[in-house]
Amino acid sequence: MPPASKEGLYLNVEFIPSPCIDICELDVEGICKGCLRSADEVGQWLVATVEEKRLIMANIDKRRDTPDLQ
């Protein structure tokens, strides 16, 4: 997985790589156990703008900081 987007990472880039780590299994909440994206976020990734991808990466960071989602 690419580095977390905390502290401004990805703010000055035009390309954000997918956070997918090939562990594609959704939990009961609909969050991927590998990359911590929602099913909607996974589906949107290929067509998302850089700004939308930044928001998705921020959501991943929030989920990573939530103990019950780790």
BELURTA-V173419 format. One line per field, one symbol per residue. ss: DSSP state (H for helix, E for strand, - for the rest). phi: phi as a letter, one per 30 degrees, with the letter a starting at -180 (. if undefined). burial: 1 if it has 16 or more other C-alpha atoms within 10 Angstrom, else 0. A space follows every 50 residues. Layout:
ss = ???
phi = ???
burial = ???
//
This chain:
ss = -----HHH-----------------E----EE-----EHHHHHHHHH--H HHHHHHHHHHHHHH--HHH-
phi = .deeddhieidcbcbcdddebibcbddddicdddcicdedddddedcdde ddddddddddeddddcedcd
burial = 00001000010000010010000001000011111111001100100001 00110111111010000000
//
